[in-house]
Amino acid sequence: MNRNPGMNMKFKSVGIKNNSGMKRLVRYIWEHNRVKLTIVGVCLLITALASSASGLFLYMLTARVITHALSDGFDSVLPQFAGILTAMICVYAAGVAAAAAYSFIMARMGQRTLNSLRKDMFARMEKLPVRYFDRNKHGDIMSYYTNDIDAIRQFISQSMVQIVNTLFTLIILTCYMLYYSIWLTLVVYGCAAVMLVVVKNIGGKSADRFVRQQHSTAQMEGFIEEIANGQKVVKVFTHEDRTLEDFRKLNAQVRRDASGANEYGNIVMPILGGIGNYMYVLLAFIGGALCMVTGAGNFSLTGFAPMSVAVIISFLAMSRQFGQSIAQVSHQTSMCAMAFAGAKRVFALIDEKPEEDNGYVSLVTVKRDENGALVETDERTHHWAWKHPHHDGTTTLSELKGRIVLDGVDFGYDEGHQVLYDVSITAEPGQKTAFVGATGAGKTTITNLINRFYDIQDGKIRYDGININKIKKPDLRRSLTVVLQDTNLFTGTVMDNIRYGRPDATDEEVYEAARIANAYDFIVKLPEGFNTMLTSDGANLSQGQRQLLSIARAAVADTPVLILDEATSSIDTRTEKIVQKGTDMLMQGRTVFVIAHRLSTVQSSDLILVLDHGHVIERGSHDELIKLKGTYYALYTGAFELE
């Protein structure tokens, strides 16, 4: 494709000096479809040969049939006419068959390539750290799967085929024209050079604006998704007019970019058409002059065929097709620029650095043999152990007890913005540890560090005496269950959403988990009970019911460590007391971390930590902190509020 000079000039004109997106996309398509692309290339060559043969047939009809028919009569040229007609039918039939074949192959190949791209993107997205989603809007990420993929689809299904077909056509036409007349071929290439200048200076601006349109459309779609998700907040604060104004600005930017792209794009074709008309007249004039000057027998100046009216007529037809081919390429380059810009964004996502995991300690299910020793098993025994390989080749199993220790932990989400300062916590097995403090004090951050959603800057976090950096992240997270304040339910039945905590859970285990979370009674009253379909993040349920399903999901997971992050904040006080009984059953024998604003939910905790701006300022049981008469006492007695 890069052999086309117009294409190279075009891409430089739109500022795509770094053509990594173009090379990467073409290489990706080739690596996934080598055989099919080879077949398509052969079919395109046949199609180009068939479409370029019109000038040749026109010459043969004029020189061998019409000229002789005028002097000798039609009967004398009937065999030649029949032969040419048969050849035309065969050639054009082959062209149609080849075009049908490559169209069918490209339709399947294009979707296969897009399918592979989407799988690669999603697979990498699933491996990205939480920090990536903190930095990027969800709407922008969605635009990779919509705008960018659609631009690539248009390139594969239309532009790529059109450009390759045009390249073959230009090469074949050049060979034909050189055979007939070197001088007329030079005239054609002189006019083609003018066309390329137009494409570079005018069409290039169109492609640049098409790329801008792609980016501004992605911003607008991200804004629409954000507002759609936050409609209740918009209405509560009556920000409809302000939101509409923000949308108008984004929409106006899309209009400006799209208008600029189409204005420049629409003007290119008429200009190229005009140049093509001038070329047509110029060729007729020069061809006629050469025909009169050189005569039919002079081969040295005109090519390998004697100059004649038949040569001029066929050459005019080929020059018209040559000019149209250049115009078609110029029309496709804007689409190519959008596709390559989209490919650059798509491959940037695929190339994002995945979440690092250098752990080698794994979590396994165990049981005790007749000697009382731990042995690994595939049975579900509700007992786990850390499988720890050593440098000497030996492996030890140490029982998972749930002892978590934070020792002098410092952490900041961004450089120069520290969130936690020298935090030290010891959570013993089966102990309930509560975090209390104002928003931004660092409560949720601590639980995110235990999950290794983020890595600490300094200090140590040990899990049963093992540095959590040595534990494989999937195994670490399988030993923990988190119930978040913001509930996420997925499209599926109630049963599916609870079973999300443990896919191999039986129906009875799901029912029991629902009972523990006090969700069973309201679930069975739903139209189809546990088989009720949930959509739009459980919009057909109340916030409290959604939270109860989230707690049931945690119950069915049956992990040794449980983290409750404002888990009962959306449940009324009466329901909270009932749920608390269920969670008390769930917490037995487990290490539990509780984050809560309602101090009534943390009174029974074995250890309460009061945080202020990333510092642990008080620690102890409820009674100990009340006797201390410090910050916790002031919070409990209402001397001041958490917020």
C-alpha positions as CSV (number, residue, x, y, z in Angstrom):
1,M,0.0,0.0,0.0
2,N,2.8,2.4,0.8
3,R,4.0,2.3,-2.8
4,N,1.3,4.7,-3.8
5,P,2.9,8.2,-3.7
6,G,-0.4,9.9,-3.1
7,M,-0.9,7.9,0.0
8,N,2.5,8.7,1.5
9,M,2.1,12.4,0.8
10,K,-1.4,12.3,2.2
11,F,-0.5,10.9,5.6
12,K,2.3,13.3,6.0
13,S,-0.1,16.1,5.3
14,V,-2.4,15.1,8.1
15,G,0.3,15.1,10.6
16,I,0.6,11.3,11.0
17,K,4.4,11.4,10.9
18,N,4.5,8.5,13.4
19,N,2.7,5.9,11.3
20,S,3.0,3.3,14.1
21,G,-0.8,2.9,14.1
22,M,-0.8,2.2,10.4
23,K,2.0,-0.3,10.4
24,R,0.7,-2.0,13.5
25,L,-2.9,-2.3,12.1
26,V,-1.7,-3.7,8.7
27,R,0.6,-6.1,10.4
28,Y,-2.1,-7.2,12.8
29,I,-4.6,-7.8,9.9
30,W,-1.9,-9.8,8.0
31,E,-0.8,-11.9,10.9
32,H,-4.4,-13.0,11.6
33,N,-5.5,-13.6,8.0
34,R,-2.4,-14.6,5.9
35,V,-4.1,-17.2,3.7
36,K,-7.3,-15.2,3.2
37,L,-5.4,-12.0,2.4
38,T,-3.4,-13.9,-0.2
39,I,-6.6,-15.1,-1.8
40,V,-8.1,-11.6,-1.6
41,G,-4.9,-10.2,-3.3
42,V,-5.2,-12.6,-6.2
43,C,-8.9,-11.8,-6.6
44,L,-8.2,-8.0,-6.5
45,L,-5.5,-8.5,-9.2
46,I,-8.1,-10.3,-11.4
47,T,-10.6,-7.6,-10.7
48,A,-8.1,-4.9,-11.6
49,L,-7.1,-6.7,-14.8
50,A,-10.8,-7.0,-15.8
51,S,-11.7,-3.4,-15.0
52,S,-8.5,-2.1,-16.8
53,A,-9.2,-4.2,-19.9
54,S,-11.9,-1.8,-21.2
55,G,-9.3,0.4,-22.9
56,L,-7.8,-2.6,-24.5
57,F,-11.1,-3.9,-25.8
58,L,-12.0,-0.4,-27.0
59,Y,-8.8,-0.3,-29.0
60,M,-9.4,-3.7,-30.5
61,L,-12.9,-2.9,-31.5
62,T,-11.9,0.4,-33.1
63,A,-8.7,-0.8,-34.8
64,R,-9.8,-4.3,-35.9
65,V,-13.6,-4.1,-36.3
66,I,-14.9,-0.6,-36.8
67,T,-12.1,0.6,-39.1
68,H,-12.2,-2.5,-41.3
69,A,-16.0,-2.7,-41.2
70,L,-16.3,0.8,-42.7
71,S,-14.1,-0.1,-45.6
72,D,-14.8,-3.9,-46.2
73,G,-18.2,-4.3,-44.6
74,F,-19.4,-5.9,-41.4
75,D,-19.4,-9.4,-42.7
76,S,-15.6,-9.3,-43.1
77,V,-15.0,-8.6,-39.4
78,L,-17.7,-10.8,-37.9
79,P,-15.2,-13.5,-36.7
80,Q,-13.0,-10.8,-35.1
81,F,-16.0,-9.1,-33.5
82,A,-17.3,-12.5,-32.1
83,G,-13.8,-13.2,-30.7
84,I,-13.5,-9.9,-29.0
85,L,-17.1,-10.1,-27.6
86,T,-16.3,-13.6,-26.2
87,A,-13.1,-12.4,-24.7
88,M,-15.0,-9.4,-23.1
89,I,-17.6,-11.7,-21.6
90,C,-15.0,-14.1,-20.2
91,V,-12.8,-11.3,-18.8
92,Y,-15.7,-9.4,-17.2
93,A,-17.3,-12.6,-15.8
94,A,-13.9,-13.4,-14.2
95,G,-13.8,-9.9,-12.7
96,V,-17.3,-10.2,-11.3
97,A,-16.6,-13.6,-9.8
98,A,-13.3,-12.4,-8.3
99,A,-15.1,-9.3,-6.9
100,A,-17.8,-11.5,-5.4
101,A,-15.2,-13.8,-3.9
102,Y,-13.1,-11.1,-2.2
103,S,-16.2,-9.3,-1.0
104,F,-17.4,-12.5,0.7
105,I,-14.0,-13.2,2.2
106,M,-13.4,-9.6,3.4
107,A,-16.8,-9.5,5.1
108,R,-15.9,-12.6,7.2
109,M,-12.3,-11.6,7.6
110,G,-13.2,-8.1,8.8
111,Q,-15.5,-9.3,11.5
112,R,-12.9,-11.9,12.6
113,T,-10.2,-9.3,12.9
114,L,-12.5,-6.9,14.9
115,N,-13.5,-9.9,17.1
116,S,-9.8,-10.5,17.8
117,L,-9.2,-6.8,18.5
118,R,-12.1,-6.6,20.9
119,K,-10.9,-9.8,22.7
120,D,-7.4,-8.5,23.0
121,M,-8.6,-5.2,24.3
122,F,-11.0,-6.7,26.8
123,A,-8.4,-9.3,28.0
124,R,-5.9,-6.5,28.6
125,M,-8.4,-4.3,30.2
126,E,-9.3,-7.1,32.7
127,K,-5.6,-7.2,33.7
128,L,-5.1,-3.5,34.2
129,P,-4.6,-2.1,37.7
130,V,-7.4,-0.1,39.4
131,R,-5.2,3.0,39.0
132,Y,-5.8,2.9,35.2
133,F,-9.6,3.2,35.7
134,D,-9.0,6.0,38.2
135,R,-7.2,8.0,35.5
136,N,-9.5,7.3,32.6
137,K,-13.2,8.1,32.2
138,H,-15.4,5.1,31.5
139,G,-16.9,6.9,28.5
140,D,-13.5,7.3,27.0
141,I,-12.7,3.6,27.5
142,M,-16.0,2.7,25.8
143,S,-15.1,4.8,22.8
144,Y,-12.3,2.3,22.1
145,Y,-15.0,-0.4,21.5
146,T,-17.3,1.9,19.5
147,N,-15.8,4.8,17.6
148,D,-12.3,3.4,17.1
149,I,-13.4,-0.1,16.3
150,D,-15.9,1.2,13.8
151,A,-13.2,3.3,12.1
152,I,-11.1,0.2,11.8
153,R,-14.1,-1.7,10.4
154,Q,-14.5,0.8,7.6
155,F,-10.9,0.6,6.8
156,I,-10.9,-3.2,6.5
157,S,-14.2,-3.5,4.7
158,Q,-13.8,-0.5,2.3
159,S,-10.6,1.5,2.3
160,M,-8.0,-1.3,2.4
161,V,-9.7,-3.2,-0.5
162,Q,-10.3,0.0,-2.5
163,I,-6.7,1.2,-2.1
164,V,-5.1,-2.2,-3.0
165,N,-7.5,-2.5,-6.0
166,T,-6.7,1.0,-7.1
167,L,-2.9,0.4,-6.8
168,F,-3.2,-2.7,-9.0
169,T,-5.4,-0.7,-11.5
170,L,-2.9,2.1,-11.7
171,I,0.0,-0.3,-12.3
172,I,-1.9,-2.1,-15.0
173,L,-3.1,1.1,-16.7
174,T,0.4,2.5,-16.6
175,C,1.7,-0.6,-18.5
176,Y,-1.1,-0.3,-21.0
177,M,-0.5,3.4,-21.6
178,L,3.3,3.0,-21.9
179,Y,2.6,0.4,-24.6
180,Y,0.5,2.8,-26.6
181,S,2.3,6.1,-26.1
182,I,5.1,7.1,-23.8
183,W,4.4,10.8,-24.4
184,L,0.7,10.6,-23.6
185,T,1.6,8.6,-20.5
186,L,3.9,11.5,-19.4
187,V,1.0,13.9,-19.9
188,V,-1.2,11.7,-17.7
189,Y,1.4,11.6,-14.9
190,G,1.8,15.3,-15.1
191,C,-1.9,15.9,-14.5
192,A,-1.7,13.1,-11.8
193,A,1.0,15.1,-10.0
194,V,-1.3,18.2,-10.0
195,M,-4.0,16.0,-8.5
196,L,-1.7,14.8,-5.8
197,V,-0.8,18.4,-4.9
198,V,-4.5,19.1,-4.5
199,V,-5.0,15.9,-2.4
200,K,-2.0,16.9,-0.2
201,N,-3.0,20.5,0.4
202,I,-6.8,20.3,0.5
203,G,-7.6,16.6,1.2
204,G,-5.0,16.5,4.0
205,K,-6.9,19.1,5.9
206,S,-10.1,17.0,5.6
207,A,-8.4,13.9,7.0
208,D,-6.9,16.0,9.9
209,R,-10.4,17.2,10.8
210,F,-11.9,13.7,10.5
211,V,-9.4,12.6,13.2
212,R,-10.4,15.6,15.3
213,Q,-14.1,14.7,14.8
214,Q,-13.3,11.2,16.1
215,H,-11.8,12.5,19.3
216,S,-14.5,15.1,19.9
217,T,-17.2,12.5,19.3
218,A,-15.5,10.3,21.9
219,Q,-15.6,13.1,24.4
220,M,-19.2,13.8,23.7
221,E,-20.2,10.1,24.1
222,G,-18.2,9.9,27.4
223,F,-20.1,13.0,28.7
224,I,-23.5,11.5,27.6
225,E,-22.7,8.2,29.5
226,E,-21.6,10.1,32.6
227,I,-24.8,12.2,32.7
228,A,-27.0,9.2,32.0
229,N,-25.5,7.4,35.0
230,G,-25.9,10.5,37.1
231,Q,-29.4,11.6,36.1
232,K,-30.8,11.5,39.6
233,V,-28.0,13.8,40.8
234,V,-28.6,16.2,37.9
235,K,-32.3,16.4,38.7
236,V,-31.8,16.6,42.5
237,F,-29.6,19.7,42.1
238,T,-31.7,21.0,39.1
239,H,-28.6,21.1,36.9
240,E,-30.5,20.3,33.7
241,D,-29.8,23.7,32.1
242,R,-26.2,23.7,33.0
243,T,-25.8,20.1,31.8
244,L,-27.5,21.1,28.5
245,E,-25.1,24.0,28.1
246,D,-22.1,21.7,28.6
247,F,-23.5,19.3,26.1
248,R,-24.1,22.1,23.6
249,K,-20.5,23.0,23.8
250,L,-19.3,19.5,23.1
251,N,-21.9,19.0,20.4
252,A,-20.8,22.3,18.8
253,Q,-17.2,21.1,18.7
254,V,-18.3,17.9,17.0
255,R,-20.3,20.0,14.5
256,R,-17.3,22.3,13.8
257,D,-14.9,19.3,13.3
258,A,-17.4,17.4,11.2
259,S,-18.3,20.5,9.1
260,G,-14.6,21.3,8.5
261,A,-13.9,17.7,7.5
262,N,-16.8,17.5,5.1
263,E,-16.2,21.0,3.6
264,Y,-12.7,20.1,2.6
265,G,-13.6,16.6,1.7
266,N,-16.4,17.7,-0.6
267,I,-14.4,20.2,-2.5
268,V,-11.6,17.8,-3.4
269,M,-13.7,15.6,-5.7
270,P,-15.0,18.5,-7.9
271,I,-11.4,19.9,-8.3
272,L,-10.1,16.5,-9.2
273,G,-12.9,16.0,-11.6
274,G,-12.1,19.3,-13.3
275,I,-8.4,18.4,-13.6
276,G,-9.5,15.1,-15.1
277,N,-11.6,17.0,-17.7
278,Y,-8.7,19.2,-18.6
279,M,-6.5,16.1,-18.9
280,Y,-9.0,14.5,-21.2
281,V,-9.1,17.5,-23.6
282,L,-5.3,17.8,-23.4
283,L,-4.7,14.2,-24.3
284,A,-7.1,14.4,-27.3
285,F,-5.3,17.5,-28.6
286,I,-1.8,16.1,-28.1
287,G,-2.8,12.7,-29.4
288,G,-4.3,14.2,-32.5
289,A,-1.1,16.2,-33.1
290,L,1.1,13.2,-32.6
291,C,-1.1,11.2,-35.0
292,M,-0.7,13.9,-37.7
293,V,3.0,14.5,-37.1
294,T,4.4,11.0,-36.6
295,G,2.0,9.0,-38.8
296,A,1.0,5.4,-38.4
297,G,4.4,3.9,-39.1
298,N,6.7,5.8,-36.6
299,F,7.1,3.7,-33.4
300,S,10.1,5.5,-31.8
301,L,8.2,8.4,-30.4
302,T,4.8,6.9,-29.5
303,G,5.4,3.5,-28.0
304,F,5.0,-0.1,-29.2
305,A,1.8,0.6,-31.1
306,P,1.4,2.9,-34.1
307,M,-0.4,6.1,-33.3
308,S,-3.9,6.1,-34.6
309,V,-7.4,7.2,-33.8
310,A,-7.9,3.8,-32.1
311,V,-5.0,4.5,-29.8
312,I,-6.3,8.0,-28.9
313,I,-9.8,6.7,-28.2
314,S,-8.6,3.8,-26.0
315,F,-6.0,6.1,-24.3
316,L,-8.7,8.6,-23.4
317,A,-10.8,5.8,-21.8
318,M,-7.7,4.7,-19.8
319,S,-6.8,8.2,-18.7
320,R,-10.4,8.7,-17.5
321,Q,-10.1,5.6,-15.4
322,F,-6.7,6.6,-14.2
323,G,-8.0,10.0,-12.9
324,Q,-11.0,8.3,-11.3
325,S,-8.7,5.9,-9.5
326,I,-6.7,8.7,-8.0
327,A,-9.9,10.4,-6.9
328,Q,-11.0,7.2,-5.2
329,V,-7.8,7.0,-3.3
330,S,-8.1,10.6,-2.1
331,H,-11.7,9.8,-0.9
332,Q,-10.4,6.9,1.2
333,T,-7.5,8.6,2.8
334,S,-9.7,10.5,5.3
335,M,-11.1,7.1,6.4
336,C,-7.6,5.7,6.6
337,A,-6.5,8.6,8.8
338,M,-9.4,7.9,11.2
339,A,-8.7,4.2,11.2
340,F,-5.0,4.6,11.9
341,A,-5.8,7.1,14.7
342,G,-8.3,4.7,16.1
343,A,-5.8,1.8,15.8
344,K,-3.2,3.8,17.6
345,R,-5.7,4.3,20.5
346,V,-6.7,0.6,20.5
347,F,-3.2,-0.6,20.5
348,A,-2.3,1.9,23.2
349,L,-4.9,0.1,25.4
350,I,-3.6,-3.3,24.4
351,D,-0.1,-2.2,25.2
352,E,-1.0,-0.8,28.6
353,K,1.2,-2.2,31.3
354,P,-0.8,-5.0,33.1
355,E,-1.1,-5.2,36.8
356,E,2.2,-6.6,38.1
357,D,2.1,-9.8,40.0
358,N,5.4,-11.2,41.2
359,G,3.8,-13.4,43.8
360,Y,4.6,-17.1,44.1
361,V,2.7,-18.2,47.2
362,S,-0.7,-19.6,46.3
363,L,-3.9,-20.4,48.3
364,V,-5.1,-24.0,48.3
365,T,-7.8,-26.0,49.9
366,V,-6.5,-28.5,52.5
367,K,-7.6,-31.2,55.0
368,R,-5.8,-33.1,57.7
369,D,-4.6,-36.6,57.1
370,E,-4.6,-39.5,59.6
371,N,-1.4,-38.0,61.2
372,G,-2.9,-34.5,61.5
373,A,-0.7,-33.0,58.8
374,L,-2.1,-30.6,56.2
375,V,-2.5,-32.1,52.7
376,E,-3.8,-30.3,49.6
377,T,-7.2,-31.5,48.4
378,D,-9.8,-30.7,45.7
379,E,-12.6,-31.1,48.1
380,R,-14.4,-28.1,49.6
381,T,-13.3,-28.4,53.3
382,H,-13.7,-24.7,54.3
383,H,-10.0,-24.9,55.3
384,W,-7.3,-23.2,53.4
385,A,-3.5,-23.0,53.5
386,W,-0.7,-21.0,51.9
387,K,1.3,-23.1,49.5
388,H,4.8,-21.7,49.9
389,P,7.6,-22.9,47.5
390,H,11.2,-22.4,48.7
391,H,14.5,-21.8,46.9
392,D,15.7,-25.3,47.9
393,G,12.8,-26.9,46.0
394,T,10.7,-27.8,49.0
395,T,7.1,-26.6,49.5
396,T,5.4,-26.0,52.8
397,L,1.7,-25.6,53.7
398,S,0.9,-23.1,56.4
399,E,-2.7,-22.8,57.6
400,L,-4.6,-19.7,56.6
401,K,-5.6,-18.1,59.9
402,G,-6.4,-14.6,58.8
403,R,-3.8,-12.6,60.8
404,I,-3.1,-9.4,59.0
405,V,-0.5,-6.9,60.1
406,L,0.3,-3.5,58.7
407,D,3.7,-2.2,59.9
408,G,4.6,1.4,59.3
409,V,2.7,1.8,56.1
410,D,3.0,4.9,54.0
411,F,0.9,5.5,50.9
412,G,-0.1,8.1,48.3
413,Y,-2.2,7.8,45.2
414,D,-0.1,10.4,43.4
415,E,3.4,11.8,43.7
416,G,3.5,14.4,46.4
417,H,0.0,13.6,47.7
418,Q,0.5,11.2,50.7
419,V,-2.7,9.7,52.1
420,L,-1.4,7.3,54.9
421,Y,1.3,8.0,57.4
422,D,3.1,5.3,59.4
423,V,0.0,3.2,59.8
424,S,0.5,0.1,62.0
425,I,-2.4,-2.3,62.7
426,T,-2.5,-5.9,63.9
427,A,-5.7,-7.8,63.2
428,E,-5.8,-11.2,64.9
429,P,-7.6,-14.2,63.5
430,G,-11.4,-14.0,64.1
431,Q,-11.0,-10.4,65.3
432,K,-13.3,-7.6,64.2
433,T,-11.4,-4.4,63.4
434,A,-13.3,-1.2,62.7
435,F,-12.1,2.1,61.1
436,V,-13.7,5.3,62.1
437,G,-13.0,8.8,60.7
438,A,-14.1,11.5,58.4
439,T,-14.3,11.2,54.6
440,G,-10.8,11.2,53.3
441,A,-9.2,10.0,56.5
442,G,-7.9,6.9,54.7
443,K,-10.3,4.2,55.9
444,T,-11.1,2.7,52.5
445,T,-7.5,3.2,51.3
446,I,-6.3,0.7,54.0
447,T,-8.6,-2.0,52.7
448,N,-7.6,-1.3,49.1
449,L,-4.0,-1.9,50.2
450,I,-4.8,-5.2,51.8
451,N,-6.4,-6.2,48.5
452,R,-3.3,-4.9,46.7
453,F,-5.4,-2.7,44.4
454,Y,-2.5,-0.3,45.1
455,D,1.0,-1.0,46.3
456,I,2.4,0.8,49.3
457,Q,5.4,3.2,49.2
458,D,6.9,2.2,52.5
459,G,6.4,-0.3,55.3
460,K,5.1,-3.9,55.2
461,I,1.8,-5.7,55.1
462,R,1.9,-9.4,56.2
463,Y,-0.8,-12.0,55.9
464,D,-0.2,-14.9,58.3
465,G,3.4,-13.8,58.5
466,I,3.8,-13.7,54.7
467,N,4.6,-10.4,52.9
468,I,1.5,-9.9,50.7
469,N,3.9,-9.0,47.8
470,K,4.9,-12.7,47.8
471,I,1.3,-13.9,47.5
472,K,-0.2,-14.2,44.0
473,K,-2.8,-11.5,43.6
474,P,-5.7,-13.8,42.5
475,D,-5.1,-16.0,45.5
476,L,-4.8,-13.1,47.8
477,R,-8.1,-11.7,46.6
478,R,-9.8,-15.1,46.7
479,S,-9.1,-15.2,50.5
480,L,-10.9,-11.8,50.9
481,T,-14.5,-10.7,50.3
482,V,-15.4,-7.1,50.1
483,V,-18.8,-5.6,50.5
484,L,-18.7,-2.1,49.1
485,Q,-20.9,0.9,49.8
486,D,-21.7,1.2,46.0
487,T,-23.4,-2.0,45.0
488,N,-22.8,-3.4,41.5
489,L,-25.3,-5.9,40.2
490,F,-24.9,-7.5,36.8
491,T,-27.5,-8.4,34.1
492,G,-28.8,-11.8,35.1
493,T,-31.0,-13.5,37.7
494,V,-30.9,-12.9,41.4
495,M,-29.5,-16.4,41.7
496,D,-26.7,-15.5,39.3
497,N,-25.8,-12.3,41.1
498,I,-25.5,-14.0,44.5
499,R,-23.6,-16.9,42.9
500,Y,-21.1,-14.4,41.5
501,G,-19.4,-14.6,44.8
502,R,-18.6,-18.3,44.2
503,P,-19.6,-19.8,40.8
504,D,-19.6,-23.4,42.0
505,A,-22.0,-22.7,44.9
506,T,-25.1,-25.0,45.0
507,D,-28.6,-23.6,45.0
508,E,-28.9,-24.5,48.7
509,E,-25.8,-22.6,49.5
510,V,-27.2,-19.6,47.7
511,Y,-30.4,-19.9,49.7
512,E,-28.5,-20.1,52.9
513,A,-26.4,-17.0,52.0
514,A,-29.6,-15.1,51.3
515,R,-31.0,-16.1,54.7
516,I,-27.8,-14.9,56.4
517,A,-28.0,-11.5,54.7
518,N,-31.8,-11.3,55.5
519,A,-32.5,-11.2,51.8
520,Y,-34.4,-14.4,51.4
521,D,-37.8,-13.1,52.4
522,F,-37.9,-10.2,49.9
523,I,-36.3,-12.4,47.1
524,V,-39.0,-15.0,47.3
525,K,-41.7,-12.3,47.0
526,L,-40.2,-11.1,43.7
527,P,-42.2,-12.0,40.5
528,E,-40.0,-15.1,39.8
529,G,-38.2,-15.4,43.1
530,F,-34.5,-16.2,42.7
531,N,-35.0,-16.5,38.9
532,T,-36.1,-12.8,38.7
533,M,-34.0,-11.1,36.0
534,L,-32.1,-8.0,37.0
535,T,-31.1,-5.3,34.5
536,S,-29.5,-1.8,34.6
537,D,-27.6,-2.6,37.8
538,G,-30.7,-3.8,39.6
539,A,-32.8,-0.7,38.9
540,N,-36.0,-2.6,39.7
541,L,-34.8,-3.1,43.4
542,S,-34.5,-0.6,46.2
543,Q,-31.1,0.5,47.3
544,G,-31.4,-1.5,50.5
545,Q,-32.4,-4.7,48.6
546,R,-29.5,-4.2,46.3
547,Q,-27.1,-4.0,49.3
548,L,-28.6,-7.1,50.8
549,L,-27.9,-9.0,47.6
550,S,-24.3,-7.7,47.8
551,I,-24.0,-9.0,51.4
552,A,-25.5,-12.4,50.3
553,R,-22.9,-12.5,47.6
554,A,-20.2,-12.1,50.2
555,A,-21.8,-14.8,52.4
556,V,-21.8,-17.4,49.6
557,A,-18.1,-16.6,48.9
558,D,-17.2,-18.1,52.3
559,T,-13.7,-16.5,52.6
560,P,-11.5,-16.3,55.7
561,V,-11.3,-12.5,55.6
562,L,-14.3,-10.1,55.2
563,I,-14.2,-6.4,54.5
564,L,-17.4,-4.4,55.0
565,D,-17.0,-0.9,53.5
566,E,-20.1,1.0,54.6
567,A,-22.0,-2.2,53.9
568,T,-25.1,-1.3,55.8
569,S,-25.2,2.4,54.9
570,S,-28.2,2.0,52.5
571,I,-30.2,-0.2,54.9
572,D,-32.7,1.3,57.4
573,T,-32.0,0.9,61.1
574,R,-34.5,-1.9,61.7
575,T,-33.2,-4.0,58.8
576,E,-29.6,-3.2,59.9
577,K,-30.2,-4.9,63.2
578,I,-31.5,-8.0,61.5
579,V,-28.6,-8.0,59.0
580,Q,-26.2,-7.5,61.8
581,K,-27.2,-10.8,63.3
582,G,-26.6,-12.5,60.0
583,T,-23.2,-10.8,59.5
584,D,-22.3,-11.7,63.1
585,M,-22.8,-15.4,62.1
586,L,-20.9,-14.8,58.9
587,M,-18.0,-13.2,60.8
588,Q,-17.5,-16.0,63.3
589,G,-14.0,-17.4,62.9
590,R,-13.1,-14.8,60.3
591,T,-10.9,-11.7,60.3
592,V,-13.2,-8.8,59.7
593,F,-12.6,-5.2,58.8
594,V,-15.5,-2.8,59.1
595,I,-15.7,0.8,57.8
596,A,-18.8,2.6,59.1
597,H,-20.1,6.1,59.9
598,R,-22.7,4.7,62.2
599,L,-20.9,4.2,65.4
600,S,-23.6,1.8,66.6
601,T,-22.3,-0.7,64.0
602,V,-18.7,-0.8,65.4
603,Q,-19.3,-0.9,69.2
604,S,-19.0,-4.7,69.2
605,S,-15.6,-4.5,67.4
606,D,-12.6,-6.0,69.1
607,L,-10.4,-3.1,67.9
608,I,-11.5,0.4,66.8
609,L,-9.1,2.7,65.0
610,V,-9.8,6.4,64.7
611,L,-8.1,8.0,61.7
612,D,-7.6,11.6,60.9
613,H,-5.9,12.7,57.7
614,G,-4.1,9.4,57.2
615,H,-2.9,9.1,60.9
616,V,-4.2,6.6,63.4
617,I,-4.9,8.9,66.3
618,E,-6.7,6.5,68.7
619,R,-7.1,2.8,69.0
620,G,-8.8,0.4,71.4
621,S,-12.1,-1.2,72.1
622,H,-15.3,0.8,72.4
623,D,-15.1,0.9,76.2
624,E,-11.4,1.8,76.2
625,L,-12.0,4.7,73.8
626,I,-15.0,6.0,75.8
627,K,-12.8,6.1,78.9
628,L,-10.1,7.9,77.0
629,K,-12.5,10.7,76.3
630,G,-10.8,11.7,73.1
631,T,-12.0,12.0,69.5
632,Y,-14.0,8.8,69.5
633,Y,-15.7,9.9,72.7
634,A,-16.6,13.3,71.2
635,L,-18.0,11.5,68.1
636,Y,-20.0,9.0,70.1
637,T,-21.5,11.7,72.4
638,G,-22.2,14.0,69.5
639,A,-19.7,16.7,70.4
640,F,-18.8,16.9,66.7
641,E,-19.7,15.0,63.6
642,L,-17.6,12.8,61.4
643,E,-18.0,15.1,58.4
